[in-house]
Amino acid sequence: MRGLKVALIEKTDFAAETSSRSTKLVHGGVRYLEQAFKNLDFAQLRQVRHGLAERRFVLQNAPHLAHPLGLITPVFSWWEGLYISSGLKLYDWFSGHRLQVPDNQVANRFPPSRWLNKREALEMMPGLSPNIHSAVLYYDGQMDDARYCLALIQSAAEAGAVVVNHLEVNGFQKNDKGHLVAAIVKNQVENSPAFELKAKQFLNCTGPYADAIRQMANPSLTPRIRASKGVHLVLPQAVFNSDKAMLIPKTRDGRMVFVLPFEGSLLLGTTDEPYLDLEKEPVLEADEVRFLLETLQPFVSTKIGKEQVKAGFGGIRPLLQPPNNQITVSTNHQTKSLLRDHEVERDPISGLISLLGGKWTTYRLMARDAVDTVCGVLDVSADCQTENHRLVGAEKYELDLWKKIRAEFSFDEDICQHLASKYGGRATVLAALAAGNYELAERILPNFPFLKAEIVYAVQEEMALTIRDFLARRIRLEFLDWEAARQAAPVVAKWMGKALAWSETEQTKRTEEYVALLDSFLKISKKA
Ligand SMILES: Cc1cc2nc3c(=O)[nH]c(=O)nc-3n(C[C@H](O)[C@H](O)[C@H](O)COP(=O)(O)OP(=O)(O)OC[C@H]3O[C@@H](n4cnc5c(N)ncnc54)[C@H](O)[C@@H]3O)c2cc1C
């Protein structure tokens, strides 16, 4: 959008790592605000301000994928209620920005926070423990992180970028001064030879993996990322029976934990522990299941057991530490107190620009700062235009789009709602694909709104190349229900196989590999 020629390459799938594994909140960070005031820390305050300002753009630019969410914070005494409601009034005051989305695109803006009495709180969230004193309601944003990332990728492609998944950078070519001239890249799906990608400028946006690329470019650079693991587990939505989320203000290790409605289930998380083996997928471990369930138990009216856990996932935060390991923010070196802000670094020897740290909510600001630096180096003067650039799917989207799809294509209500909320204005293309072939108009599984047409669409329009690309990131089933993902795998293999010319043997092999992965997750969580 600034007139540069861009190629974007991703080692596995778009959003395969941290960006599909977040809490999915679009927020300034209530906890950072508390810390900012407690420690008189202006850096934290700036971060809250950035988050709250960006929250607006995230919702405005893709209202089908991000929406306001009410969060209830239960309290057990009058004093606690006063403390939390005063803090949240401050949060309201800081947010200040009005959401500029047409009325037909968003159901609920960000109403001010409110101290609820016990009766009101229990009416809003019937599963809440009757032992509470009262509760405070406030609003933040929620999004589908992996699909938001996909909408960004598709929007970049439509603006002229070349985007490729399953292509890994595994080296650089340098000139005799050590300056990067080409990246050596290798296709991860087909076993084809590595090849060179020449560019004037390389921009490293690899989140928790950023140090590996920095040191590939210049081995003398010192590490900047302090990786921290956070997990979520998934419970049935019936536990709370509410469309609101809950914030648990303090766990036994002094953190906040969220319980959020997501796609008909409840996400419970997260944790925050240093993580060292970046090569290993950060899966949900048995002790993490125990910790999260024990944390939740005092806030719910029924007994919660590990048998209710339907799925779970872990992610690695790309926390940023100061150069040369000088921890200024934290004295105890725990990752939970490191800043979530971002930094753009330019290595003068290799010329590599790295975008480090940050959080999902501020992705646009991070991208703006990084591309400003690229433009500065390339001597291109063009302003950032992303503030009001609607993403793919936002065009022709409106709240009652699902009703129009129902009127035109006669699919069940849940299917129409699912298509509108995931594909936005593009849902009609998908619905037309399904309407043209009775087999594609069938559900993948009887109890879920996903259509077989989505498998074909994901291959043709969304660059899905593996069963996991589809189940984990295109429709999110792997994040919601491991058992259901297991059952869906052969159907997905069959239809992806047709679209990608996989033999029957190949379909079976891929299904077995994927099911074995899910079984390994199930085995760990059963140990809890
Ligand atoms: C548990 C948890 C909860 C969170 N909750 C929130 C939240 O509610 N709200 C919020 O705003 N933020 C949240 N965050 C933070 C946010 O998710 C991250 O800051 C963000 O997703 C990081 O994005 P990224 O693109 O920097 O990293 P990633 O999403 O990890 O992307 C980096 C990509 O680089 C690729 N890569 C690595 N090496 C190579 C290579 N050699 N060649 C090519 N590609 C390569 C990887 O495959 C990966 O996909 C949370 C984080 C965690 C862990």
Ligand as a Chemical Component Dictionary entry (heavy atoms), coordinates in Angstrom:
data_LIG
# 
_chem_comp.id                   LIG 
_chem_comp.type                 NON-POLYMER 
_chem_comp.pdbx_formal_charge   0 
_chem_comp.three_letter_code    LIG 
# 
loop_
_chem_comp_atom.comp_id 
_chem_comp_atom.atom_id 
_chem_comp_atom.alt_atom_id 
_chem_comp_atom.type_symbol 
_chem_comp_atom.charge 
_chem_comp_atom.model_Cartn_x 
_chem_comp_atom.model_Cartn_y 
_chem_comp_atom.model_Cartn_z 
_chem_comp_atom.pdbx_ordinal 
LIG C1  C1  C 0 -1.037 -17.311 25.846 1  
LIG C2  C2  C 0 -1.020 -16.002 25.122 2  
LIG C3  C3  C 0 -2.104 -15.151 25.206 3  
LIG C4  C4  C 0 -2.085 -13.926 24.546 4  
LIG N1  N1  N 0 -3.191 -13.154 24.583 5  
LIG C5  C5  C 0 -3.213 -11.981 23.927 6  
LIG C6  C6  C 0 -4.398 -11.213 23.910 7  
LIG O1  O1  O 0 -5.432 -11.605 24.457 8  
LIG N2  N2  N 0 -4.359 -10.029 23.255 9  
LIG C7  C7  C 0 -3.240 -9.570  22.637 10 
LIG O2  O2  O 0 -3.275 -8.460  22.108 11 
LIG N3  N3  N 0 -2.107 -10.300 22.602 12 
LIG C8  C8  C 0 -2.078 -11.507 23.214 13 
LIG N4  N4  N 0 -0.961 -12.286 23.179 14 
LIG C9  C9  C 0 0.206  -11.813 22.439 15 
LIG C10 C10 C 0 0.070  -12.083 20.939 16 
LIG O3  O3  O 0 -0.590 -13.295 20.694 17 
LIG C11 C11 C 0 1.448  -12.113 20.301 18 
LIG O4  O4  O 0 2.141  -10.944 20.633 19 
LIG C12 C12 C 0 1.376  -12.203 18.777 20 
LIG O5  O5  O 0 0.491  -13.201 18.348 21 
LIG C13 C13 C 0 2.766  -12.478 18.240 22 
LIG O6  O6  O 0 2.703  -12.455 16.842 23 
LIG P1  P1  P 0 4.017  -12.609 15.999 24 
LIG O7  O7  O 0 3.618  -12.519 14.569 25 
LIG O8  O8  O 0 5.047  -11.678 16.502 26 
LIG O9  O9  O 0 4.544  -14.103 16.354 27 
LIG P2  P2  P 0 3.969  -15.491 15.792 28 
LIG O10 O10 O 0 2.502  -15.474 15.676 29 
LIG O11 O11 O 0 4.578  -16.583 16.607 30 
LIG O12 O12 O 0 4.516  -15.542 14.327 31 
LIG C14 C14 C 0 5.875  -15.732 14.033 32 
LIG C15 C15 C 0 5.919  -16.591 12.794 33 
LIG O13 O13 O 0 7.265  -16.636 12.319 34 
LIG C16 C16 C 0 7.383  -17.870 11.658 35 
LIG N5  N5  N 0 8.803  -18.218 11.500 36 
LIG C17 C17 C 0 9.674  -18.548 12.482 37 
LIG N6  N6  N 0 10.878 -18.854 11.949 38 
LIG C18 C18 C 0 10.741 -18.716 10.605 39 
LIG C19 C19 C 0 11.626 -18.927 9.508  40 
LIG N7  N7  N 0 12.882 -19.357 9.685  41 
LIG N8  N8  N 0 11.170 -18.708 8.246  42 
LIG C20 C20 C 0 9.877  -18.278 8.045  43 
LIG N9  N9  N 0 9.003  -18.072 9.054  44 
LIG C21 C21 C 0 9.427  -18.300 10.315 45 
LIG C22 C22 C 0 6.661  -18.854 12.566 46 
LIG O14 O14 O 0 6.278  -20.019 11.839 47 
LIG C23 C23 C 0 5.505  -18.029 13.085 48 
LIG O15 O15 O 0 4.282  -18.319 12.430 49 
LIG C24 C24 C 0 -0.944 -13.528 23.806 50 
LIG C25 C25 C 0 0.145  -14.399 23.712 51 
LIG C26 C26 C 0 0.097  -15.635 24.337 52 
LIG C27 C27 C 0 1.240  -16.581 24.206 53 
# 
loop_
_chem_comp_bond.comp_id 
_chem_comp_bond.atom_id_1 
_chem_comp_bond.atom_id_2 
_chem_comp_bond.value_order 
_chem_comp_bond.pdbx_ordinal 
LIG C1  C2  SING 1  
LIG C2  C3  SING 2  
LIG C2  C26 DOUB 3  
LIG C3  C4  DOUB 4  
LIG C4  N1  SING 5  
LIG C4  C24 SING 6  
LIG N1  C5  DOUB 7  
LIG C5  C6  SING 8  
LIG C5  C8  SING 9  
LIG C6  O1  DOUB 10 
LIG C6  N2  SING 11 
LIG N2  C7  SING 12 
LIG C7  O2  DOUB 13 
LIG C7  N3  SING 14 
LIG N3  C8  DOUB 15 
LIG C8  N4  SING 16 
LIG N4  C9  SING 17 
LIG N4  C24 SING 18 
LIG C9  C10 SING 19 
LIG C10 O3  SING 20 
LIG C10 C11 SING 21 
LIG C11 O4  SING 22 
LIG C11 C12 SING 23 
LIG C12 O5  SING 24 
LIG C12 C13 SING 25 
LIG C13 O6  SING 26 
LIG O6  P1  SING 27 
LIG P1  O7  DOUB 28 
LIG P1  O8  SING 29 
LIG P1  O9  SING 30 
LIG O9  P2  SING 31 
LIG P2  O10 DOUB 32 
LIG P2  O11 SING 33 
LIG P2  O12 SING 34 
LIG O12 C14 SING 35 
LIG C14 C15 SING 36 
LIG C15 O13 SING 37 
LIG C15 C23 SING 38 
LIG O13 C16 SING 39 
LIG C16 N5  SING 40 
LIG C16 C22 SING 41 
LIG N5  C17 SING 42 
LIG N5  C21 SING 43 
LIG C17 N6  DOUB 44 
LIG N6  C18 SING 45 
LIG C18 C19 SING 46 
LIG C18 C21 DOUB 47 
LIG C19 N7  SING 48 
LIG C19 N8  DOUB 49 
LIG N8  C20 SING 50 
LIG C20 N9  DOUB 51 
LIG N9  C21 SING 52 
LIG C22 O14 SING 53 
LIG C22 C23 SING 54 
LIG C23 O15 SING 55 
LIG C24 C25 DOUB 56 
LIG C25 C26 SING 57 
LIG C26 C27 SING 58 
# 
